[in-house]
Amino acid sequence: MTAVRQAFTRESADARRADLIEATAAVLAEQGLAGTNVRAICAKAGVSPGLLRHYFGGIDDLVAATYEATSDRMDAIFAGAVDGAGANPRERLNAYLTASFRPPVTDPELLGAWTAFWALARSDTRMAAIHATSYAGYRARLCELLIACGAADADRLAIMLTAMVDGLWLELSLDAASFGAEAAAAMVEKAVAALLD
């Protein structure tokens, strides 16, 4: 009788990297910067510390990759909101801005990860560069949407609206009962109407 060879499949390198990035975001959200270390991340991902070092140069590289991946995920969510809004320029603009007040952007765990990224951006040049690139991209897309609505001084308006959305998102994340997601969306839409009409 011949022994049957069991098929062995190994997760792809991309899948392993994605698992480690997801675990890092979760640990940052749950434990903050102080509790984010190789051991906690590897335990969350169910892998050995050696695997982390195999795919990333170290924890700093992994946290930077996590910030980039989280920013990319948010960009895709905002782009999807615009695509789903149809052809009307004002509706596309409002969809882009108000996507921050709907799931999955309102996931409470996202606050923990973002605050860690923001804290690191103040002291780490690589994280600051990721932050600058991410926010510049958000504002550039917002500018395009504002221009499509006929806005004058779209660059300035993009900065102002970004700050408003970030502030409302932060308050909602800290206290969801304070004024609610629908009220936040209505405030942004009212501001857009006042600025563009």
Backbone as a printed PyTorch tensor [residue, N CA C, xyz], in Angstrom:
tensor([[[  0.8380,  -1.1770,   0.0000],
         [  0.0000,   0.0000,   0.0000],
         [  0.8880,   1.2470,   0.0000]],

        [[  0.5620,   2.1880,  -0.8290],
         [  1.3390,   3.4130,  -0.9360],
         [  0.7370,   4.4780,  -0.0280]],

        [[  1.6120,   5.1660,   0.6400],
         [  1.1400,   6.2480,   1.5140],
         [  0.6190,   7.4020,   0.6640]],

        [[ -0.4770,   7.9590,   1.0850],
         [ -1.0530,   9.1030,   0.3750],
         [ -0.3720,  10.3630,   0.8970]],

        [[  0.1790,  11.0910,  -0.0250],
         [  0.8560,  12.3250,   0.3590],
         [ -0.1790,  13.4230,   0.5770]],

        [[ -0.1340,  14.0280,   1.7310],
         [ -1.0890,  15.0740,   2.0510],
         [ -0.6520,  16.3920,   1.4300]],

        [[ -1.6010,  17.0750,   0.8500],
         [ -1.2940,  18.3630,   0.2370],
         [ -0.9830,  19.3750,   1.3230]],

        [[  0.0660,  20.1310,   1.1030],
         [  0.4500,  21.1580,   2.0590],
         [  0.4200,  22.4910,   1.3390]],

        [[ -0.3380,  23.4030,   1.8650],
         [ -0.3810,  24.7280,   1.2380],
         [  0.1480,  25.7480,   2.2220]],

        [[  0.8790,  26.6470,   1.7080],
         [  1.4610,  27.6990,   2.5190],
         [  0.8090,  29.0200,   2.0980]],

        [[  0.4920,  29.8160,   3.0750],
         [ -0.1010,  31.1100,   2.7340],
         [  0.8950,  31.9180,   1.9280]],

        [[  0.3920,  32.6910,   1.0030],
         [  1.2670,  33.5190,   0.1820],
         [  1.9140,  34.5990,   1.0490]],

        [[  3.0050,  35.1310,   0.5520],
         [  3.7010,  36.2060,   1.2710],
         [  2.7780,  37.4060,   1.4530]],

        [[  1.9780,  37.7200,   0.4290],
         [  1.0500,  38.8540,   0.5380],
         [  0.0190,  38.6190,   1.6310]],

        [[ -0.4820,  37.3800,   1.7230],
         [ -1.4760,  37.0560,   2.7550],
         [ -0.8570,  37.1640,   4.1430]],

        [[  0.3680,  36.6790,   4.3040],
         [  1.0470,  36.7670,   5.6020],
         [  1.2800,  38.2260,   5.9950]],

        [[  1.7390,  39.0150,   5.0380],
         [  1.9620,  40.4350,   5.3120],
         [  0.6460,  41.1120,   5.7020]],

        [[ -0.4200,  40.7950,   4.9680],
         [ -1.7330,  41.3860,   5.2710],
         [ -2.2100,  40.9750,   6.6630]],

        [[ -1.9840,  39.7200,   7.0420],
         [ -2.3760,  39.2590,   8.3800],
         [ -1.6230,  40.0330,   9.4660]],

        [[ -0.3320,  40.2480,   9.2560],
         [  0.4620,  40.9840,  10.2350],
         [  0.0280,  42.4520,  10.3120]],

        [[ -0.3040,  43.0340,   9.1840],
         [ -0.7920,  44.4200,   9.1660],
         [ -2.1300,  44.5150,   9.8930]],

        [[ -3.0180,  43.5780,   9.6230],
         [ -4.3180,  43.5680,  10.3010],
         [ -4.1460,  43.3880,  11.8070]],

        [[ -3.2540,  42.4970,  12.2080],
         [ -2.9970,  42.2760,  13.6340],
         [ -2.4150,  43.5280,  14.2810]],

        [[ -1.5440,  44.2220,  13.5750],
         [ -0.9420,  45.4470,  14.1110],
         [ -1.9980,  46.5240,  14.3270]],

        [[ -2.8800,  46.6920,  13.3560],
         [ -3.9660,  47.6750,  13.5130],
         [ -4.8330,  47.3220,  14.7140]],

        [[ -5.1200,  46.0430,  14.8860],
         [ -5.9520,  45.6140,  16.0160],
         [ -5.2540,  45.8590,  17.3450]],

        [[ -3.9710,  45.5620,  17.4280],
         [ -3.2300,  45.7760,  18.6740],
         [ -3.1220,  47.2710,  18.9740]],

        [[ -2.8490,  48.0830,  17.9650],
         [ -2.8140,  49.5320,  18.1780],
         [ -4.1530,  50.0300,  18.7070]],

        [[ -5.2470,  49.5200,  18.1350],
         [ -6.5850,  49.9360,  18.5530],
         [ -6.8910,  49.5030,  19.9790]],

        [[ -6.4950,  48.2960,  20.3230],
         [ -6.8310,  47.7460,  21.6440],
         [ -5.9030,  48.2290,  22.7470]],

        [[ -4.6030,  48.3510,  22.4460],
         [ -3.6210,  48.5820,  23.5010],
         [ -2.8490,  49.8850,  23.3660]],

        [[ -3.0710,  50.6060,  22.2770],
         [ -2.3490,  51.8490,  22.0730],
         [ -0.8860,  51.6020,  21.7680]],

        [[ -0.1550,  52.6950,  21.6440],
         [  1.2680,  52.5820,  21.3260],
         [  2.0400,  51.8340,  22.4030]],

        [[  1.6990,  52.0990,  23.6520],
         [  2.4520,  51.4940,  24.7550],
         [  2.3730,  49.9740,  24.7470]],

        [[  1.2470,  49.4180,  24.3210],
         [  1.0880,  47.9650,  24.3270],
         [  1.3830,  47.2990,  22.9960]],

        [[  1.8180,  48.0790,  22.0200],
         [  2.0860,  47.5170,  20.7010],
         [  3.5500,  47.1090,  20.6170]],

        [[  3.7510,  45.7990,  20.6030],
         [  5.1050,  45.2590,  20.5040],
         [  5.0730,  43.9820,  19.6710]],

        [[  6.2360,  43.4610,  19.3760],
         [  6.3440,  42.2720,  18.5300],
         [  5.5340,  41.1120,  19.1110]],

        [[  5.6660,  40.8920,  20.3860],
         [  4.9750,  39.7620,  21.0260],
         [  3.4570,  39.8800,  20.8880]],

        [[  2.9210,  41.0690,  21.1740],
         [  1.4630,  41.2730,  21.1020],
         [  0.9620,  41.1160,  19.6680]],

        [[  1.6970,  41.6670,  18.7180],
         [  1.2860,  41.5690,  17.3180],
         [  1.3170,  40.1190,  16.8490]],

        [[  2.3910,  39.4160,  17.1580],
         [  2.5160,  38.0180,  16.7200],
         [  1.4730,  37.1300,  17.3860]],

        [[  1.1690,  37.3960,  18.6440],
         [  0.1200,  36.6260,  19.3180],
         [ -1.2240,  36.8630,  18.6410]],

        [[ -1.5130,  38.1160,  18.2920],
         [ -2.7750,  38.4450,  17.6270],
         [ -2.8510,  37.7830,  16.2450]],

        [[ -1.7280,  37.7460,  15.5380],
         [ -1.6960,  37.1580,  14.1900],
         [ -1.5450,  35.6460,  14.2180]],

        [[ -1.1680,  35.0930,  15.3830],
         [ -0.9650,  33.6520,  15.4880],
         [  0.2790,  33.1710,  14.7550]],

        [[  1.3390,  33.9820,  14.8080],
         [  2.5910,  33.6240,  14.1340],
         [  3.7590,  33.8190,  15.0970]],

        [[  4.9160,  33.3440,  14.6950],
         [  6.1090,  33.5080,  15.5270],
         [  6.7680,  34.8500,  15.2360]],

        [[  7.5040,  35.3890,  16.2000],
         [  8.2110,  36.6540,  15.9710],
         [  9.1690,  36.5840,  14.7770]],

        [[  9.7120,  35.4200,  14.5140],
         [ 10.6070,  35.2700,  13.3710],
         [  9.9120,  35.5730,  12.0510]],

        [[  8.6300,  35.2430,  11.9870],
         [  7.8870,  35.5020,  10.7510],
         [  7.7140,  37.0050,  10.5280]],

        [[  7.4920,  37.7380,  11.6060],
         [  7.3810,  39.1870,  11.4840],
         [  8.6780,  39.7530,  10.9100]],

        [[  9.8150,  39.3050,  11.4380],
         [ 11.0880,  39.8050,  10.9580],
         [ 11.3930,  39.3480,   9.5350]],

        [[ 10.7910,  38.2310,   9.1430],
         [ 10.9770,  37.7380,   7.7770],
         [ 10.2970,  38.6610,   6.7640]],

        [[  9.1210,  39.1740,   7.1140],
         [  8.3540,  39.9880,   6.1810],
         [  8.5620,  41.4860,   6.3440]],

        [[  9.0200,  41.8990,   7.5250],
         [  9.2350,  43.3160,   7.7960],
         [ 10.5830,  43.4750,   8.4800]],

        [[ 11.2200,  44.6070,   8.2820],
         [ 12.5220,  44.8360,   8.9000],
         [ 12.4580,  44.9160,  10.4200]],

        [[ 11.2880,  45.1280,  10.9420],
         [ 11.0800,  45.2430,  12.3810],
         [  9.7200,  45.8700,  12.6290]],

        [[  9.4480,  46.1560,  13.8780],
         [  8.1310,  46.6720,  14.2330],
         [  7.8800,  48.0530,  13.6310]],

        [[  8.9220,  48.8750,  13.5140],
         [  8.7280,  50.2040,  12.9250],
         [  8.2750,  50.0970,  11.4720]],

        [[  8.8750,  49.1730,  10.7260],
         [  8.4660,  48.9560,   9.3320],
         [  7.0300,  48.4530,   9.2630]],

        [[  6.6660,  47.5760,  10.1850],
         [  5.3150,  47.0210,  10.1980],
         [  4.2810,  48.0890,  10.5520]],

        [[  4.5690,  48.9330,  11.5190],
         [  3.6290,  49.9980,  11.8830],
         [  3.4780,  50.9860,  10.7220]],

        [[  4.5780,  51.3160,  10.0470],
         [  4.4970,  52.2020,   8.8870],
         [  3.6550,  51.5620,   7.7820]],

        [[  3.8610,  50.2840,   7.5310],
         [  3.0660,  49.5780,   6.5170],
         [  1.5950,  49.5470,   6.9140]],

        [[  1.3270,  49.4510,   8.1990],
         [ -0.0520,  49.4440,   8.6880],
         [ -0.7060,  50.8010,   8.4730]],

        [[  0.0320,  51.8760,   8.6960],
         [ -0.5100,  53.2190,   8.4470],
         [ -0.8270,  53.3740,   6.9630]],

        [[  0.0980,  52.9640,   6.0950],
         [ -0.1420,  53.0610,   4.6530],
         [ -1.3510,  52.2270,   4.2320]],

        [[ -1.4470,  51.0060,   4.7610],
         [ -2.5630,  50.1240,   4.4030],
         [ -3.8940,  50.6890,   4.8960]],

        [[ -3.9010,  51.2450,   6.0970],
         [ -5.1240,  51.8380,   6.6410],
         [ -5.5330,  53.0520,   5.8190]],

        [[ -4.5680,  53.8720,   5.4380],
         [ -4.8600,  55.0390,   4.5950],
         [ -5.4070,  54.5980,   3.2440]],

        [[ -4.8080,  53.5700,   2.6600],
         [ -5.2820,  53.0610,   1.3670],
         [ -6.7060,  52.5270,   1.4760]],

        [[ -6.9820,  51.8580,   2.5910],
         [ -8.3370,  51.3190,   2.8050],
         [ -9.3540,  52.4490,   2.9070]],

        [[ -9.0030,  53.5160,   3.6150],
         [ -9.8990,  54.6620,   3.7380],
         [-10.1000,  55.3180,   2.3690]],

        [[ -9.0320,  55.4590,   1.6050],
         [ -9.1500,  56.0420,   0.2590],
         [-10.1330,  55.2440,  -0.5880]],

        [[-10.0510,  53.9260,  -0.5100],
         [-10.9560,  53.0770,  -1.2940],
         [-12.4070,  53.2550,  -0.8350]],

        [[-12.6100,  53.4080,   0.4660],
         [-13.9660,  53.6140,   0.9930],
         [-14.5330,  54.9370,   0.4870]],

        [[-13.7210,  55.9930,   0.5440],
         [-14.1880,  57.3050,   0.0830],
         [-14.4560,  57.2890,  -1.4230]],

        [[-13.5830,  56.6410,  -2.1830],
         [-13.7850,  56.5410,  -3.6360],
         [-15.0550,  55.7610,  -3.9430]],

        [[-15.3110,  54.7050,  -3.1890],
         [-16.5330,  53.9210,  -3.3760],
         [-17.7750,  54.7350,  -3.0820]],

        [[-17.7030,  55.5950,  -2.0690],
         [-18.8480,  56.4520,  -1.7420],
         [-19.1390,  57.4060,  -2.8930]],

        [[-18.0950,  57.9640,  -3.4740],
         [-18.2670,  58.8850,  -4.6070],
         [-18.8440,  58.1290,  -5.8030]],

        [[-18.2890,  56.9690,  -6.0990],
         [-18.7760,  56.1740,  -7.2350],
         [-20.2450,  55.8060,  -7.0730]],

        [[-20.6570,  55.5510,  -5.8450],
         [-22.0380,  55.1670,  -5.5800],
         [-23.0100,  56.3360,  -5.5660]],

        [[-22.4920,  57.5570,  -5.6490],
         [-23.3480,  58.7440,  -5.5390],
         [-23.9380,  59.1960,  -6.8680]],

        [[-23.5140,  58.5760,  -7.9500],
         [-24.0450,  58.9700,  -9.2500],
         [-23.2300,  60.0630,  -9.8970]],

        [[-23.8540,  60.8200, -10.8020],
         [-23.1380,  61.7990, -11.6170],
         [-23.2440,  63.2300, -11.1030]],

        [[-24.1870,  63.5170, -10.2150],
         [-24.3870,  64.8790,  -9.7340],
         [-23.1750,  65.3240,  -8.9090]],

        [[-22.4940,  66.4110,  -9.3090],
         [-21.2750,  66.8330,  -8.6070],
         [-21.4710,  67.1120,  -7.1140]],

        [[-22.5840,  67.7630,  -6.7520],
         [-22.8210,  68.0790,  -5.3340],
         [-23.0480,  66.7990,  -4.5290]],

        [[-23.7790,  65.8620,  -5.0880],
         [-24.0100,  64.5900,  -4.3890],
         [-22.7070,  63.8020,  -4.2420]],

        [[-21.8470,  63.8700,  -5.2450],
         [-20.5470,  63.1920,  -5.1650],
         [-19.6810,  63.8220,  -4.0660]],

        [[-19.6800,  65.1450,  -4.0000],
         [-18.9300,  65.8590,  -2.9700],
         [-19.4490,  65.4980,  -1.5860]],

        [[-20.7570,  65.5600,  -1.3990],
         [-21.3290,  65.2290,  -0.0890],
         [-21.0560,  63.7820,   0.2900]],

        [[-21.1060,  62.8750,  -0.6730],
         [-20.8260,  61.4570,  -0.3890],
         [-19.3880,  61.2820,   0.0910]],

        [[-18.4680,  61.9860,  -0.5450],
         [-17.0500,  61.9090,  -0.1620],
         [-16.8450,  62.3850,   1.2650]],

        [[-17.4410,  63.5290,   1.5800],
         [-17.2570,  64.1200,   2.9030],
         [-17.9670,  63.3400,   4.0020]],

        [[-19.1640,  62.8620,   3.7270],
         [-19.9550,  62.2250,   4.7870],
         [-19.6580,  60.7340,   4.9580]],

        [[-18.8440,  60.1580,   4.0800],
         [-18.4610,  58.7490,   4.2560],
         [-17.7370,  58.5340,   5.5800]],

        [[-17.1400,  59.5920,   6.1170],
         [-16.4320,  59.4930,   7.4010],
         [-17.3670,  59.2360,   8.5700]],

        [[-18.6640,  59.4090,   8.3570],
         [-19.6230,  59.2400,   9.4490],
         [-20.4350,  57.9620,   9.3100]],

        [[-19.9960,  57.0740,   8.4440],
         [-20.6960,  55.8070,   8.2180],
         [-19.7300,  54.6450,   8.3630]],

        [[-20.2540,  53.4590,   8.6990],
         [-19.3750,  52.2910,   8.7580],
         [-18.7390,  52.0400,   7.3900]],

        [[-17.5550,  51.5390,   7.3200],
         [-16.6830,  51.0960,   8.4090],
         [-15.7840,  52.1840,   8.9920]],

        [[-15.8950,  53.4230,   8.4970],
         [-15.0300,  54.4910,   9.0010],
         [-15.3480,  54.8080,  10.4600]],

        [[-16.5660,  54.5580,  10.8860],
         [-16.9520,  54.8320,  12.2720],
         [-16.6540,  53.6690,  13.2190]],

        [[-15.9520,  52.6650,  12.7420],
         [-15.5650,  51.5420,  13.6020],
         [-14.7630,  52.0810,  14.7890]],

        [[-15.2070,  51.8290,  16.0240],
         [-14.5080,  52.3770,  17.1950],
         [-13.0350,  51.9840,  17.2650]],

        [[-12.6860,  50.8180,  16.7380],
         [-11.2900,  50.3980,  16.7780],
         [-10.4060,  51.2730,  15.8990]],

        [[-10.9890,  51.8950,  14.9090],
         [-10.2060,  52.7430,  14.0210],
         [ -9.6350,  53.9440,  14.7680]],

        [[-10.3690,  54.4580,  15.7460],
         [ -9.8850,  55.5980,  16.5210],
         [ -8.5550,  55.2770,  17.1840]],

        [[ -8.4550,  54.1090,  17.8120],
         [ -7.2110,  53.7310,  18.4860],
         [ -6.0340,  53.6730,  17.5370]],

        [[ -6.2590,  53.1140,  16.3660],
         [ -5.1800,  53.0350,  15.3780],
         [ -4.8010,  54.4310,  14.8760]],

        [[ -5.8080,  55.2510,  14.5250],
         [ -5.5050,  56.5850,  13.9980],
         [ -4.7770,  57.4440,  15.0170]],

        [[ -5.1940,  57.4160,  16.2740],
         [ -4.5240,  58.2580,  17.2680],
         [ -3.0740,  57.8210,  17.4440]],

        [[ -2.8100,  56.5220,  17.3300],
         [ -1.4220,  56.0440,  17.3910],
         [ -0.6300,  56.5580,  16.1890]],

        [[ -1.2240,  56.4820,  14.9990],
         [ -0.5370,  56.9720,  13.8110],
         [ -0.2510,  58.4700,  13.9270]],

        [[ -1.2530,  59.2330,  14.3860],
         [ -1.0730,  60.6790,  14.5230],
         [  0.0190,  60.9970,  15.5360]],

        [[  0.0440,  60.2670,  16.6410],
         [  1.0780,  60.5010,  17.6540],
         [  2.4620,  60.2180,  17.0730]],

        [[  2.5830,  59.1380,  16.3320],
         [  3.8760,  58.7970,  15.7280],
         [  4.2810,  59.8050,  14.6600]],

        [[  3.3100,  60.3560,  13.9530],
         [  3.6180,  61.3290,  12.8980],
         [  4.2710,  62.5880,  13.4620]],

        [[  4.0780,  62.8420,  14.7330],
         [  4.6810,  64.0190,  15.3510],
         [  6.1480,  63.8220,  15.6740]],

        [[  6.5950,  62.5560,  15.7920],
         [  7.9670,  62.3160,  16.2300],
         [  8.7890,  61.4410,  15.2850]],

        [[  8.1630,  60.8440,  14.3040],
         [  8.8490,  59.9150,  13.3990],
         [  8.7330,  60.4500,  11.9700]],

        [[  9.8630,  60.7180,  11.3280],
         [  9.8260,  61.3460,  10.0040],
         [  9.1480,  60.4640,   8.9600]],

        [[  9.3180,  59.1550,   9.0480],
         [  8.6600,  58.2770,   8.0650],
         [  7.1480,  58.3110,   8.2460]],

        [[  6.6880,  58.2750,   9.4900],
         [  5.2480,  58.3420,   9.7480],
         [  4.6990,  59.7170,   9.3530]],

        [[  5.4820,  60.7690,   9.5700],
         [  5.0650,  62.1100,   9.1600],
         [  4.9110,  62.1810,   7.6420]],

        [[  5.8000,  61.5270,   6.9160],
         [  5.7160,  61.5190,   5.4540],
         [  4.4840,  60.7510,   4.9790]],

        [[  4.1760,  59.6280,   5.6330],
         [  2.9740,  58.8620,   5.2840],
         [  1.7360,  59.7110,   5.5440]],

        [[  1.7260,  60.3900,   6.6990],
         [  0.6080,  61.2620,   7.0440],
         [  0.4410,  62.3700,   5.9980]],

        [[  1.5420,  63.0100,   5.6520],
         [  1.4780,  64.1120,   4.6890],
         [  0.9640,  63.6300,   3.3340]],

        [[  1.4320,  62.4910,   2.9030],
         [  0.9900,  61.9330,   1.6140],
         [ -0.4890,  61.5770,   1.6520]],

        [[ -0.9040,  60.9480,   2.7410],
         [ -2.3010,  60.5330,   2.8800],
         [ -3.2390,  61.7360,   2.8610]],

        [[ -2.9260,  62.7290,   3.6670],
         [ -3.8030,  63.8990,   3.7460],
         [ -3.7490,  64.7350,   2.4730]],

        [[ -2.5940,  64.8090,   1.8440],
         [ -2.4980,  65.5350,   0.5770],
         [ -3.3760,  64.8660,  -0.4750]],

        [[ -3.3820,  63.5420,  -0.4950],
         [ -4.2250,  62.8150,  -1.4430],
         [ -5.7010,  63.0500,  -1.1790]],

        [[ -6.0880,  63.0200,   0.0950],
         [ -7.4900,  63.2680,   0.4590],
         [ -7.9110,  64.6650,   0.0010]],

        [[ -7.0620,  65.6560,   0.3190],
         [ -7.4030,  67.0400,  -0.0470],
         [ -7.4030,  67.2430,  -1.5590]],

        [[ -6.5100,  66.5770,  -2.2760],
         [ -6.4820,  66.7160,  -3.7420],
         [ -7.7600,  66.1770,  -4.3600]],

        [[ -8.2220,  65.0230,  -3.8750],
         [ -9.4770,  64.4620,  -4.3900],
         [-10.6560,  65.3640,  -4.0090]],

        [[-10.6170,  65.9050,  -2.8030],
         [-11.6590,  66.8310,  -2.3710],
         [-11.6550,  68.0870,  -3.2510]],

        [[-10.4850,  68.5890,  -3.5760],
         [-10.3640,  69.7500,  -4.4680],
         [-11.0110,  69.4730,  -5.8170]],

        [[-10.7450,  68.3170,  -6.3740],
         [-11.3440,  67.9510,  -7.6660],
         [-12.8700,  67.9800,  -7.5850]],

        [[-13.4060,  67.4350,  -6.4950],
         [-14.8530,  67.4130,  -6.3120],
         [-15.4060,  68.8210,  -6.1290]],

        [[-14.6770,  69.6560,  -5.4130],
         [-15.1010,  71.0480,  -5.2180],
         [-15.0780,  71.8110,  -6.5400]],

        [[-14.0420,  71.6140,  -7.3320],
         [-13.9430,  72.2770,  -8.6320],
         [-15.0900,  71.8490,  -9.5370]],

        [[-15.4370,  70.5650,  -9.4800],
         [-16.5660,  70.0720, -10.2870],
         [-17.8750,  70.7390,  -9.8790]],

        [[-17.9270,  71.2430,  -8.6380],
         [-19.1210,  71.9570,  -8.1550],
         [-19.0250,  73.4560,  -8.4070]],

        [[-17.9440,  73.8960,  -9.0710],
         [-17.7810,  75.3070,  -9.3830],
         [-17.1960,  76.1390,  -8.2610]],

        [[-16.5370,  75.5180,  -7.3020],
         [-15.9940,  76.2510,  -6.1530],
         [-14.8250,  77.1340,  -6.5600]],

        [[-14.8240,  78.3240,  -6.0210],
         [-13.6600,  79.2060,  -6.1460],
         [-12.7720,  78.9230,  -4.9310]],

        [[-11.4620,  79.0170,  -5.1080],
         [-10.5130,  78.7940,  -4.0130],
         [-10.6930,  77.3950,  -3.4000]],

        [[-10.7460,  76.3980,  -4.2820],
         [-10.9990,  75.0210,  -3.8500],
         [ -9.9310,  74.5050,  -2.8860]],

        [[ -8.6790,  74.9450,  -3.0530],
         [ -7.6130,  74.4860,  -2.1500],
         [ -7.9020,  74.8760,  -0.7020]],

        [[ -8.2780,  76.1220,  -0.4950],
         [ -8.5770,  76.6100,   0.8610],
         [ -9.8040,  75.9040,   1.4340]],

        [[-10.8280,  75.7580,   0.5990],
         [-12.0420,  75.0770,   1.0550],
         [-11.7570,  73.6250,   1.4170]],

        [[-10.8730,  72.9760,   0.6660],
         [-10.5370,  71.5790,   0.9530],
         [ -9.8800,  71.4500,   2.3260]],

        [[ -9.0050,  72.3800,   2.6640],
         [ -8.3600,  72.3610,   3.9840],
         [ -9.4120,  72.5540,   5.0780]],

        [[-10.2850,  73.5310,   4.8920],
         [-11.3170,  73.8360,   5.8870],
         [-12.2720,  72.6560,   6.0740]],

        [[-12.7390,  72.0760,   4.9800],
         [-13.6870,  70.9590,   5.0780],
         [-13.0260,  69.7060,   5.6440]],

        [[-11.7580,  69.4910,   5.3160],
         [-11.0330,  68.3480,   5.8840],
         [-10.9470,  68.4890,   7.4020]],

        [[-10.6280,  69.6820,   7.8620],
         [-10.5360,  69.9200,   9.3090],
         [-11.8960,  69.7240,   9.9770]],

        [[-12.9450,  70.1840,   9.3310],
         [-14.2940,  70.0240,   9.8900],
         [-14.6670,  68.5490,   9.9890]],

        [[-14.4350,  67.8020,   8.9150],
         [-14.7690,  66.3730,   8.9140],
         [-13.9480,  65.6400,   9.9680]],

        [[-12.6450,  65.9320,  10.0350],
         [-11.7970,  65.2660,  11.0310],
         [-12.2760,  65.5550,  12.4500]],

        [[-12.6220,  66.8100,  12.7140],
         [-13.0910,  67.1730,  14.0500],
         [-14.3910,  66.4800,  14.4160]],

        [[-15.3300,  66.4630,  13.4880],
         [-16.6080,  65.7860,  13.7480],
         [-16.4030,  64.2810,  13.9080]],

        [[-15.5470,  63.6920,  13.0490],
         [-15.2720,  62.2470,  13.1630],
         [-14.6560,  61.9210,  14.5130]],

        [[-13.7170,  62.7430,  14.9530],
         [-13.0650,  62.5110,  16.2400],
         [-14.0650,  62.5950,  17.3880]],

        [[-14.9140,  63.6070,  17.3790],
         [-15.9200,  63.7300,  18.4400],
         [-16.8860,  62.5490,  18.4280]],

        [[-17.3100,  62.1300,  17.2400],
         [-18.1990,  60.9670,  17.1480],
         [-17.5150,  59.7080,  17.6490]],

        [[-16.2360,  59.5630,  17.3310],
         [-15.4880,  58.3830,  17.7540],
         [-15.3250,  58.3420,  19.2700]],

        [[-15.1680,  59.5020,  19.8790],
         [-15.0050,  59.5710,  21.3320],
         [-16.3250,  59.4270,  22.0700]],

        [[-17.4100,  59.9240,  21.4510],
         [-18.7220,  59.8750,  22.0940],
         [-19.8040,  59.8250,  21.0180]],

        [[-20.1520,  58.6200,  20.6190],
         [-21.1110,  58.4250,  19.5130],
         [-22.4780,  59.0200,  19.8210]],

        [[-22.8070,  59.1840,  21.1040],
         [-24.1230,  59.7090,  21.4670],
         [-24.1490,  61.2340,  21.5270]],

        [[-23.0070,  61.8770,  21.3470],
         [-22.9400,  63.3290,  21.5150],
         [-23.8610,  64.0800,  20.5590]],

        [[-23.8270,  63.7470,  19.2880],
         [-24.7350,  64.3850,  18.3290],
         [-25.1330,  63.4470,  17.2060]],

        [[-24.4530,  62.3580,  17.0120],
         [-24.8560,  61.3390,  16.0510],
         [-24.3160,  61.5490,  14.6500]],

        [[-24.1980,  60.4530,  13.9420],
         [-23.6230,  60.4530,  12.5990],
         [-24.4730,  61.2370,  11.6050]],

        [[-25.7820,  61.0950,  11.7060],
         [-26.6480,  61.8180,  10.7640],
         [-26.5460,  63.3250,  10.9710]],

        [[-26.4380,  63.7500,  12.2200],
         [-26.2750,  65.1800,  12.5060],
         [-24.9400,  65.6850,  11.9680]],

        [[-23.8930,  64.8750,  12.1030],
         [-22.5850,  65.2650,  11.5740],
         [-22.6460,  65.4230,  10.0610]],

        [[-23.2780,  64.4630,   9.3910],
         [-23.4200,  64.5440,   7.9340],
         [-24.2130,  65.7850,   7.5480]],

        [[-25.2810,  66.0760,   8.2820],
         [-26.1060,  67.2500,   7.9850],
         [-25.3110,  68.5440,   8.1780]],

        [[-24.4620,  68.5910,   9.2130],
         [-23.6390,  69.7820,   9.4450],
         [-22.6780,  70.0190,   8.2760]],

        [[-22.0630,  68.9470,   7.8080],
         [-21.1230,  69.0770,   6.6880],
         [-21.8600,  69.5040,   5.4280]],

        [[-23.0080,  68.8970,   5.1600],
         [-23.7790,  69.2680,   3.9780],
         [-24.2400,  70.7270,   4.0380]],

        [[-24.6040,  71.1860,   5.2320],
         [-25.0210,  72.5830,   5.3950],
         [-23.8260,  73.5170,   5.1580]],

        [[-22.6550,  73.1490,   5.6430],
         [-21.4590,  73.9520,   5.4280],
         [-21.1230,  74.0140,   3.9300]],

        [[-21.2280,  72.8820,   3.2540],
         [-20.9600,  72.8440,   1.8100],
         [-21.9320,  73.7690,   1.0890]],

        [[-23.1940,  73.6870,   1.4400],
         [-24.2000,  74.5380,   0.7940],
         [-23.8930,  76.0170,   1.0220]],

        [[-23.4940,  76.3730,   2.2350],
         [-23.1830,  77.7720,   2.5470],
         [-21.9450,  78.2510,   1.7810]],

        [[-20.9930,  77.3660,   1.6020],
         [-19.7610,  77.7430,   0.9220],
         [-19.8970,  77.8120,  -0.5860]],

        [[-20.7980,  77.0140,  -1.1340],
         [-20.8910,  76.9160,  -2.5960],
         [-22.0780,  77.6520,  -3.2000]],

        [[-23.0970,  77.9490,  -2.4150],
         [-24.2930,  78.5970,  -2.9790],
         [-24.2100,  80.1040,  -2.9160]]])
